[in-house]
Each structure stands twice: as C-alpha cells, then as structure tokens.
Amino acid sequence: MSIDNKKLKVCPRITDTSVTDKGEIRIQWTQVPDAEKYAVSRSERVDGDYERLAWAKKTDYTDKTAQENVTYWYRIIAVKALENKKTSKK
C-alpha cells in the first residue's frame, strides 16, 4: 500500500511568528478544514526555492535551524493524505 498526498485548495494563513529564548523561530498558522498535516518550507528569498523543513500535524512549528541575522520566508501547505488501494497481481 502506498500513500499519496493531495494539496487542499484552502491555504493556511500565518498568524504569528516569534523568536524563542534560544533564538529559534516559532510559526503559527490557521487551521485548514480536512487538513491532516502541513508541509513547512523555508527560503532565504521570497521568490527562491523553498526547502521543506518538516511535516507538522499541528498548526505551529519551531524552526530550530534558523540562523541569526538571516531573513527567512516561510510557506505552509495544507495536505490531506489519500490512501491507494492495494492491488492484486495476476
């Protein structure tokens, strides 16, 4: 059995960002109905290539790899997992 992912049409909206005492960046976003997980990605340029950091099941994530004096752009994508049926071979 394999699992495919489907991007949902509703986009989460980042509602808050903050810096923790350890210098990590905490991101919070709105919940999307039917979302089972969220792909959290980041780039150093708004129009750059985004690197996936994690899959989050909640509506927040703490970026523990953020560096001081670097500007980051984050993108959150809501995803619903779709299971493929197991097929028999003849």
Secondary structure, 3 states (H helix, E strand, C coil): CCEEEEECCCCCCEEEEEECCCCCEEEEECCCCCCCEEEEEEECCCCCCCEEEEEECCCEEEECCCCCCCCCEEEEEEEEEEECCCCCCC
